[in-house]
Amino acid sequence: MELVNRKRFMLFSGSANPELARAVAEELGVRLGRVELSRFANTEVYARPMESVRGADCFVIQSHAPEINFHIMEQLILIEALRRASAHRITAVVPFFGYARADKKVLPREPISARLISDLFLAAGADRIVSIDLHTGQIQGFFPKPLDHLTALPIVTEYLQDRLDGPTTIVSPDAGGVKRAEKYARYLGAFVAFVHKRRATQVRNRSRALTVVGAVRGRNAVIVDDMIDTAGTVVNAARLLRQKDVRSVYVAVTHPLLSEPALDRLKNAPIDEVVVTDTLPISQDAKDFDKLTRLSIAPVLAEALQAIFMDSSVSAIFLGDNN
């Protein structure tokens, strides 16, 4: 008897961002796997694949968008269902990783929630995690199995190269993001600066920009970060940069959380353009905001998933900048 081993690629999506999942499937030339997703009357989550996955290489894509806790549980339960259905390998594709900001203890008795989320994926049966522009790289160490850390940097910098005219400085909105700013600066041939800010440790989503460290006067300023939540940080940075007589202010981030009152702040801020990706769904009001440009991460994500399936190099896609 001759045994033939044929690998099978199957892509499943939760309910958080089906638009991105469909775009990734289209890039890969595959169809999304059929799943039943529902809630019980008491809001418990139900998820079940509607076709055989035995021996398949399964990818479950779900951004942790609001309702964040619901979407995390939906992805975990779908992974658990795939494991029990004898999937060969399960990869959790998490374009935006929930609770990533809780990656360390700042105050006594604080949880490290990002580690807890990693443990939950392991318990559910994930063999690998794929994420994009984590809040901090150290989160990779929370998961004992492979974690592929992708980046939106190539598609964002390609777009900015066509938009920026003249000398440019990449600005990190805080000292902790300087490494990210340096990567952008290498691609764009730019200077690097950062904003010295003070954050209230007892209050969420509140900070104060104090000064800019680096050369920005007379230059285009591009504020880069992993996410925009309530937009307080980037708006404060933009106002401070305008006081330094910059030529223009751009904001480039991967994850558009855009929690209230982010849109109102951005609309009234001295910002020329806000560049984001589609790792998260956004409201119709955000889509109608004329200064907001949304780039698709689907081609980059699809190429990475194909490399994982074929057991080839993921880092080669990003020239080693996905660390």
C-alpha positions as CSV (number, residue, x, y, z in Angstrom):
1,M,0.0,0.0,0.0
2,E,1.4,3.4,-1.0
3,L,0.6,6.3,1.3
4,V,0.6,9.8,-0.3
5,N,0.9,12.8,2.1
6,R,-0.8,15.9,0.7
7,K,-0.8,19.0,2.9
8,R,-4.1,20.8,3.0
9,F,-4.4,24.6,3.7
10,M,-7.6,25.7,5.4
11,L,-8.4,29.3,6.4
12,F,-11.1,30.1,9.0
13,S,-12.3,33.4,10.2
14,G,-14.0,34.6,13.3
15,S,-16.6,37.4,13.3
16,A,-14.3,40.4,14.2
17,N,-13.0,41.4,10.8
18,P,-14.4,39.2,8.0
19,E,-13.5,41.9,5.4
20,L,-9.7,41.3,6.1
21,A,-10.2,37.5,6.2
22,R,-11.9,37.6,2.8
23,A,-9.1,39.8,1.4
24,V,-6.4,37.4,2.7
25,A,-8.3,34.4,1.2
26,E,-8.6,36.2,-2.2
27,E,-4.8,36.9,-2.1
28,L,-4.1,33.2,-1.4
29,G,-6.6,31.9,-4.0
30,V,-8.5,29.9,-1.4
31,R,-12.0,30.0,0.1
32,L,-12.8,30.6,3.7
33,G,-13.7,27.5,5.6
34,R,-17.3,27.2,6.6
35,V,-18.0,27.8,10.3
36,E,-21.0,28.1,12.5
37,L,-20.7,31.1,14.9
38,S,-23.4,32.0,17.4
39,R,-24.2,33.0,20.9
40,F,-26.4,31.4,23.5
41,A,-29.1,33.5,25.2
42,N,-26.7,34.1,28.2
43,T,-24.0,35.4,25.7
44,E,-21.8,32.2,25.8
45,V,-19.9,31.7,22.6
46,Y,-20.5,28.8,20.2
47,A,-18.1,28.0,17.3
48,R,-17.9,24.9,15.1
49,P,-16.2,24.2,11.7
50,M,-18.8,22.9,9.2
51,E,-16.4,20.7,7.2
52,S,-13.7,18.1,7.9
53,V,-10.4,19.4,9.0
54,R,-8.7,16.1,9.8
55,G,-5.0,16.3,8.9
56,A,-5.3,19.9,7.6
57,D,-3.0,22.8,8.3
58,C,-5.6,25.2,9.8
59,F,-5.3,29.0,10.1
60,V,-7.8,30.9,12.3
61,I,-7.8,34.7,11.7
62,Q,-9.3,37.0,14.2
63,S,-8.4,40.5,15.3
64,H,-9.2,41.3,18.9
65,A,-11.6,44.1,18.0
66,P,-14.4,45.4,20.3
67,E,-16.1,43.4,21.8
68,I,-12.5,42.3,22.6
69,N,-13.3,39.7,25.2
70,F,-16.0,38.1,23.1
71,H,-13.7,37.9,20.0
72,I,-10.8,36.4,22.0
73,M,-13.1,33.7,23.3
74,E,-14.6,33.1,19.9
75,Q,-11.1,32.5,18.4
76,L,-10.1,30.3,21.4
77,I,-13.2,28.1,21.1
78,L,-12.8,27.7,17.3
79,I,-9.2,26.6,17.9
80,E,-10.3,24.2,20.5
81,A,-12.9,22.8,18.1
82,L,-10.3,22.3,15.4
83,R,-8.0,20.5,17.8
84,R,-10.7,18.1,18.8
85,A,-11.5,17.6,15.1
86,S,-8.0,16.3,14.5
87,A,-6.5,19.2,12.6
88,H,-2.8,18.5,11.9
89,R,-1.5,22.0,12.9
90,I,-3.4,25.1,14.1
91,T,-2.1,28.6,13.6
92,A,-3.8,31.5,15.4
93,V,-3.6,34.6,13.2
94,V,-4.1,37.6,15.4
95,P,-3.5,40.8,13.4
96,F,-4.2,42.9,16.5
97,F,-3.3,41.1,19.8
98,G,-5.6,42.0,22.7
99,Y,-4.2,43.1,26.1
100,A,-0.8,43.7,24.5
101,R,-0.3,46.9,26.6
102,A,-0.5,44.8,29.8
103,D,2.9,43.3,29.1
104,K,4.6,44.2,32.4
105,K,3.9,45.3,36.0
106,V,4.1,49.0,36.6
107,L,2.2,49.1,39.9
108,P,2.1,46.6,42.8
109,R,-0.4,43.7,42.2
110,E,-0.9,44.5,38.5
111,P,-1.6,41.5,36.2
112,I,0.5,40.7,33.2
113,S,-2.6,40.1,31.0
114,A,-0.7,39.7,27.7
115,R,1.0,36.6,29.2
116,L,-2.5,35.3,30.3
117,I,-3.8,35.6,26.7
118,S,-0.7,33.7,25.4
119,D,-1.4,30.9,27.9
120,L,-5.0,30.7,26.8
121,F,-4.0,30.2,23.2
122,L,-1.6,27.4,24.2
123,A,-4.3,25.8,26.3
124,A,-6.8,26.0,23.4
125,G,-4.4,24.0,21.2
126,A,-2.7,26.7,19.0
127,D,0.6,25.4,17.6
128,R,1.7,28.8,16.4
129,I,0.7,32.5,16.6
130,V,1.0,35.1,13.9
131,S,0.6,38.8,14.8
132,I,1.4,42.2,13.4
133,D,3.2,45.0,15.1
134,L,2.9,43.9,18.7
135,H,2.9,46.7,21.3
136,T,6.2,45.3,22.5
137,G,8.4,42.6,21.1
138,Q,8.8,40.9,24.5
139,I,5.3,39.4,24.1
140,Q,6.9,36.9,21.8
141,G,8.6,35.4,24.9
142,F,5.2,34.7,26.6
143,F,4.4,32.0,24.1
144,P,6.6,28.8,24.2
145,K,5.7,27.8,20.7
146,P,6.6,29.8,17.5
147,L,5.3,33.3,17.2
148,D,5.7,35.1,13.8
149,H,5.9,38.8,14.4
150,L,5.0,40.5,11.1
151,T,5.1,44.2,10.4
152,A,3.2,46.7,8.3
153,L,6.3,48.7,7.8
154,P,6.9,47.8,4.1
155,I,3.4,48.9,2.9
156,V,3.3,52.0,5.1
157,T,6.8,53.3,4.0
158,E,6.0,52.5,0.4
159,Y,2.9,54.8,0.6
160,L,4.8,57.5,2.5
161,Q,7.6,57.6,0.0
162,D,5.2,58.9,-2.6
163,R,3.6,61.4,-0.1
164,L,6.7,63.0,1.5
165,D,8.6,65.8,-0.3
166,G,11.7,67.2,1.3
167,P,13.6,66.4,4.5
168,T,11.8,64.2,6.9
169,T,12.0,63.2,10.6
170,I,10.4,60.1,12.0
171,V,9.0,60.9,15.4
172,S,8.3,58.4,18.1
173,P,5.5,59.7,20.5
174,D,7.5,58.3,23.4
175,A,11.0,57.1,24.3
176,G,9.9,53.4,24.2
177,G,9.1,53.6,20.5
178,V,12.4,54.8,19.2
179,K,13.4,51.4,17.9
180,R,10.3,51.4,15.7
181,A,11.0,54.9,14.5
182,E,14.6,53.9,13.6
183,K,13.2,51.2,11.3
184,Y,11.0,53.6,9.5
185,A,13.8,56.1,9.2
186,R,16.1,53.5,7.5
187,Y,13.4,52.9,4.8
188,L,12.7,56.6,4.3
189,G,16.2,58.0,4.7
190,A,15.0,60.2,7.5
191,F,16.2,61.6,10.9
192,V,14.8,60.2,14.2
193,A,13.3,62.2,17.1
194,F,11.0,61.3,20.0
195,V,8.6,63.1,22.3
196,H,9.3,63.1,26.0
197,K,6.0,62.6,27.6
198,R,4.6,61.9,31.1
199,R,1.9,59.3,31.6
200,A,-0.4,59.1,34.6
201,T,0.1,55.5,35.9
202,Q,-3.2,55.6,37.8
203,V,-5.3,56.7,34.9
204,R,-5.8,54.9,31.5
205,N,-5.4,56.8,28.2
206,R,-4.0,60.0,29.6
207,S,-0.5,61.5,28.9
208,R,1.2,64.9,28.5
209,A,3.7,65.7,25.8
210,L,6.6,67.8,27.3
211,T,9.2,68.3,24.6
212,V,10.7,67.0,21.4
213,V,14.2,65.5,21.4
214,G,15.7,65.7,17.9
215,A,15.8,67.8,14.7
216,V,12.3,68.6,13.4
217,R,12.3,72.3,12.5
218,G,11.6,72.9,8.8
219,R,11.1,69.2,8.2
220,N,8.2,66.8,7.5
221,A,7.3,65.0,10.7
222,V,5.9,61.5,10.7
223,I,4.6,60.2,14.0
224,V,4.8,56.4,14.0
225,D,3.2,54.1,16.6
226,D,1.7,50.6,16.8
227,M,-1.9,51.9,17.5
228,I,-4.2,54.8,17.9
229,D,-6.7,54.3,20.7
230,T,-8.2,57.6,22.0
231,A,-5.6,59.6,19.9
232,G,-4.5,61.7,22.9
233,T,-0.8,60.7,22.5
234,V,-0.5,61.5,18.8
235,V,-2.6,64.7,19.0
236,N,-0.5,66.0,21.8
237,A,2.7,65.1,19.8
238,A,1.3,66.8,16.7
239,R,0.6,70.1,18.5
240,L,4.0,70.1,20.1
241,L,5.6,69.5,16.7
242,R,3.7,72.4,15.1
243,Q,5.1,74.6,17.8
244,K,8.6,73.6,16.5
245,D,7.7,74.9,13.0
246,V,7.6,71.6,11.1
247,R,6.6,71.6,7.4
248,S,3.9,68.9,7.8
249,V,2.7,66.3,10.3
250,Y,1.7,62.8,9.3
251,V,0.7,60.0,11.6
252,A,1.4,56.4,10.6
253,V,0.1,53.5,12.8
254,T,-0.8,49.9,12.2
255,H,-3.9,49.4,14.4
256,P,-6.8,51.9,14.3
257,L,-8.6,51.2,17.5
258,L,-10.1,54.7,17.3
259,S,-12.0,54.6,20.6
260,E,-14.0,57.6,21.6
261,P,-13.1,60.5,21.4
262,A,-10.4,59.7,18.9
263,L,-12.1,60.8,15.7
264,D,-13.1,64.2,17.2
265,R,-9.5,64.8,18.4
266,L,-8.0,63.8,15.0
267,K,-10.4,66.0,13.1
268,N,-9.4,69.1,15.2
269,A,-5.7,68.3,15.3
270,P,-3.0,70.0,13.2
271,I,-2.4,66.8,11.3
272,D,-2.1,66.5,7.5
273,E,-2.9,62.8,7.1
274,V,-3.4,59.7,9.3
275,V,-2.3,56.5,7.7
276,V,-3.5,53.2,9.2
277,T,-4.0,49.6,8.0
278,D,-7.1,47.3,8.0
279,T,-6.0,45.0,10.9
280,L,-9.1,46.3,12.6
281,P,-12.5,47.2,11.3
282,I,-13.4,50.9,11.6
283,S,-16.7,52.8,11.7
284,Q,-18.4,54.5,8.8
285,D,-17.6,57.9,10.4
286,A,-13.9,56.9,10.4
287,K,-14.2,55.8,6.7
288,D,-15.7,59.2,5.9
289,F,-12.9,61.1,7.6
290,D,-11.1,62.6,4.6
291,K,-7.7,62.8,6.4
292,L,-7.7,59.0,7.1
293,T,-6.0,56.7,4.7
294,R,-6.4,52.9,5.2
295,L,-3.9,50.5,3.6
296,S,-4.6,46.8,3.2
297,I,-2.4,44.4,5.2
298,A,-3.8,41.4,3.3
299,P,-1.0,41.0,0.7
300,V,1.7,40.9,3.5
301,L,-0.4,38.6,5.7
302,A,-1.2,36.2,2.9
303,E,2.5,36.0,1.9
304,A,3.4,35.2,5.4
305,L,0.7,32.5,5.8
306,Q,1.8,30.9,2.6
307,A,5.5,30.8,3.8
308,I,4.3,29.2,7.1
309,F,2.3,26.6,5.2
310,M,5.3,25.8,2.9
311,D,7.7,25.8,5.8
312,S,9.8,28.6,4.2
313,S,11.3,31.7,5.7
314,V,8.9,34.4,7.0
315,S,11.7,36.9,7.9
316,A,12.9,36.9,4.3
317,I,9.7,38.6,3.3
318,F,10.4,41.5,5.6
319,L,14.2,41.6,5.2
320,G,14.7,40.8,8.9
321,D,12.6,43.7,10.1
322,N,9.9,41.5,11.6
323,N,11.5,41.0,15.0
